[in-house]
Amino acid sequence: MTIAVAIVTFDSAGPIGANLRALEQQLDERDELIVVDNASHDGTAEAARAASPRARVLEQEKNLGFAGGCQAAAAASSAPLLLFLNPDAEPAPGCLAALRAVAAERPDWGAWQALVTMDDGTAINTAGNVTHFLGMGWAGRCGYPVAEAPSAPEEVSFASGAAFAVRREAWEALGGFDPRYFMYGEDLDLCLRLRLAGWRVGIAPAARVDHRYEFSKGGRKWYLLERNRWWTVLGVYPAALLLLLIPGLLLAELALLAVAWKGSWLKEKLHAQLSVARELPRILARRRDVQALRSVPAREFARALTAELDSPHLGSLARSAPLVGLQRAYWGLVVALLRRS
């Protein structure tokens, strides 16, 4: 199966050369290689052309964000398999071959990721991402030794956008990443929409990329994470699940205000809340479109979610024993009610 590899860049002149050179060694004759440069200021487009004459470099007049850049790359390609790869995520030998193999072996998988490593391949960055029922997502097994990664393809809650393979058929049916997300959470949103439409999502651990990973906690990131989380919950969750979660979601907002205050991002949290309230008509219009494609019951959709709140980025308050016990009990009740409905 031919593959279109798409890399969205913004001031990525440093890592893009090694990334493209590693890809060049793995591409088949009919594969496509596209770099979407989001108006970089550091000569990224020139560096990409120098590193890979084969690459098609699409220079944008403004920053479209990761989601918008991926949309531009998908529209400019025709291969039946798309791979979105971060510019600082270098593919190991055999990565593309392993991703292609999954396309043939798992016809019910709409999207899957490579095993993303860090620290020069010695530790896991993500072995499949985790989704809490409140809509938060994070990298699964981050920091674990690579030896603890899965040994064979398996399902995961959602695939990481750092090395994200998706069938064009599924991408086009669901509209791909929502460009309104700009960045952060678009991979979670699309994977949940894929699940809602009956596709499965997984990881191909034989495909590896090494990511120069560093979690940035800037205010803009917290704003986008929280705003996009609510876009996903309100737009994608089936009605039966959403209704049962409303009390928990509202109580969680109070707890998150305390977490945000302690973490010095309260202003961004309040900004995200205001943005969601202001954009609610657009969110509900999007919800109608998303739910029109639903083919699985709410109880099946809920299998992708968890009550475990082990994200390393929310602080100790979010992981306090009373709060953890309460949300586990609450989620257990929600799942039981969904099974009975």
Buried (B, 14 or more C-beta within 10 A) or exposed (E): BBBBBBBBBBBBBEBBBBBBEBBBEBBEEEBBBBBBBBBBEEBBBBBBBBBBEEBBBBBBEEBBBBBBBBBBBBEBBEBEBBBBBBBBBBBBEEBBEBBBBBBEEBEEBBBBBBBBBBBEBEBBBBBBBBBBBBBBBBBBBBEEEBEEBBEEBEBBBBBBBBBBBBBBEBBEBBBBBBBBBBBBBBBBBBBBBBBBBBBBBBBBBBBBBBBBBEEEEEBBBBBBBBBBBBBBBBBBBBEBBBEBBEEBBEBBBEBBBEBBEEBEBBEBBBBBBEBBEEBEEEBEEBBEEBBEBBEBBBBBBBEBBBBEBBBEBBBEBBBEEEBBEBBBEBBEEBBEBBEEE
